């Protein structure tokens, strides 16, 4: 789909959507969001891992065990990224992938402090094997790469 949109042009898609909204007298709002890691992030708990995607159709979170259609999970993440909360967290269309990853991992780690002990212990075991959380250690909970969570 990304290739199709890139080849066809986002401008043409916007133009067509606006024409349809005028023709059918419906109000639409077009919002572009940064798609980085939306297919690897759990829409339930926020855990990010390449291994969450079992195949092209199934998403199974390794942290909270949520099973969902991969496209639905990605769509929920995109919906959530269009909210004011994520924009204020620093994820914008122009944010590069490394910054998006850092923001998402910090959000997940800060959320661990509010989770149950069982999920917390399971997540700590997963984080040690996940390269996205390379700077995390259970001894410095809440710290990522030597800096406080954002």
C-alpha positions, 0 to 999 in steps of 0.5 A, spaced: 500 500 500 505 504 501 508 503 494 502 504 491 500 511 495 508 513 493 507 512 486 500 514 485 502 520 489 499 523 496 496 529 493 492 525 488 489 521 494 487 528 498 484 531 491 480 525 490 478 524 498 476 532 498 472 531 491 468 525 494 467 529 500 464 535 496 460 530 492 457 526 498 456 532 502 460 529 508 465 532 512 472 529 512 479 530 516 485 528 513 491 527 518 498 524 516 501 520 521 508 517 522 508 510 520 514 508 524 513 501 528 506 501 527 506 494 525 511 492 531 507 496 536 502 492 540 496 497 540 494 494 547 500 495 552 505 498 547 510 493 547 515 494 540 518 487 538 519 485 530 517 478 533 510 480 535 508 479 527 507 472 527 506 473 519 503 478 515 496 477 518 497 475 525 499 480 531 501 476 537 504 481 543 510 477 546 508 481 552 501 481 554 499 476 549 494 480 545 492 476 539 489 481 533 489 481 526 495 485 524 492 490 520 487 492 525 493 493 530 497 497 525 490 501 524 489 502 531 496 505 532 495 509 527 489 512 530 492 513 536 498 517 533 493 522 530 491 524 537 494 530 541 497 526 546 502 523 541 503 529 538 505 532 544 509 526 546 514 528 540 511 523 534 510 528 528 510 526 521 517 529 520 520 525 527 525 520 524 525 513 526 530 513 531 527 518 535 520 515 534 523 508 537 526 512 543 519 515 544 515 509 544 520 505 548 520 510 553 513 510 553 513 503 554 518 503 560 514 508 564 508 504 563 511 498 566 511 502 573 504 502 573 503 495 571 502 489 575 508 485 578 506 479 573 507 483 567 512 487 569 517 481 571 515 478 564 516 484 560 523 485 564 525 478 561 523 480 554 527 486 554 533 483 555 532 479 548 530 485 545 535 490 541 530 496 541 531 496 549 538 495 549 539 501 554 534 498 559 536 494 565 532 492 571 537 495 576 535 502 573 528 501 572 525 507 568 532 509 565 533 508 558 540 510 555 542 514 561 536 519 561 530 519 565 524 517 561 520 523 557 
